[in-house]
Amino acid sequence: MSSEGATTLLISSDSYGAVIVIRAAGELDYDCVPVFQRELSRALDRDTGPPELLVLDLSGLTFCDSTGLAGLLWGMRRSQETGTRMVLAGASSALLHMLRITGLLPYFETAASAAEAMGRPGTAAGTEADRASGPAWPGSGRVEVDVQADDRPGPWGGPDLDQVAQLVDQPEAPAAQ
């Protein structure tokens, strides 16, 4: 959390036809997960239908707590429900470590950057058509959230721990030999 008792999460999103990129910068914690979830819902529930690909560019995150992780799991579940492929792009080594030690990393598709997730130039997945499509990052809308600790919302409606366990298929325990 930031030193002044306020949590800040900056969210911006861009649409590239059947691809939506949501960039999150700052802290993804208890205070900001509801806003993060609203942006994911807005992207997945578009009037034109869900995108084929939802890229979550997390390269700007400075902090993610357990509720932030639950928010990512919620996003994964919602994207699966809509048939949208979701990729976590630019996740920090700390976030990847948290996903790894909780056993959740294999359930997320990851990419080093949003450009890589989209198959843009400079990545192995880039194609001639991608190179001809113009700049990768046109101007975007930006929503800034500055939530004060005293304004903390009530229960944010996200999954409880039992629901989090149900979001992924738990592997069976190895059979005794």
Salt bridges, closest charged atoms under 4 A:
ASP14 OD2 - ARG23 NH1 2.77
ASP31 OD1 - ARG152 NE 2.90
GLU39 OE1 - ARG42 NH2 2.79
ASP45 OD1 - ARG78 NH2 2.72
ASP57 OD2 - ARG23 NE 3.99
GLU81 OE2 - ARG77 NE 3.54
GLU81 OE1 - ARG78 NH1 3.60
GLU109 OE2 - ARG85 NH2 2.73
GLU128 OE1 - ARG131 NE 3.96
